[in-house]
Amino acid sequence: MVFSVGVHQNVRILLVGERNVGKTSIVLSLVSEEFTEDVPAKAEEITIPGDVTPDKVPTFIVDYSAAEQTVEMLTMEVQRAHVVCVVYAVDDDESLRKVSTYWLPLLRDIPPSGSHRPVVLVGNKTDLVDYSTAEFVSNIMDAFPEVEMCVECSARTLKNISEMFYYAQKVALHPVPPLYIVDRQE
Ligand code: GTP
């Protein structure tokens, strides 16, 4: 498959994932640069003006809440997104399992409005564990090549929070061209 590489005039970043993984906390930690325990079910859409983003492109950050939104509303937001961040909690195996059994298949079933819609996997709550989910996640990346990047972060300590949005912008604006892997005959 070959897809064209277009440059967006803006970047729309959508966060999805199981309940309680910290989607809203991640968005609000980015905005306020501090962690708040008491967050709403869904953050308001955030606009970051182009002049403060590395690629000088206005960026919109969109939260998702299963408590407030229907599957139809989720589908519409996925279609509008240039990049989708699938969030799981590193201390919650079930939320990670659902990445490959529910979220990535769901995203595959929603055709992108443009030619390409990359995915970033975000493992939140690293402050709660002393291990990494990298090995498990690399298996997911093998099975779902639309996952272009993964990052572990903590909304509580702010670790990798601004980096996560930076990476999401990058993969939306500079898609990795298709890779052809050819079996080498020795
Ligand atoms: P839904 O609205 O149900 O979809 O949840 P959500 O994914 O938006 O999660 P939310 O931001 O509401 O956070 C869920 C719980 O996890 C809250 O009690 C947060 O305080 C907590 N939490 C979020 N991020 C972190 C983190 O990085 N570390 C720790 N220890 N707790 C976190």
Residues whose N, C-alpha, C, O or C-beta is under 5 A from the ligand:
A	BS01	GTP	E18 R19 N20 V21 G22 K23 T24 S25 T36 E37 V39 P40 A41 Y64 S65 A66 N124 K125 D127 L128 S154 A155 R156
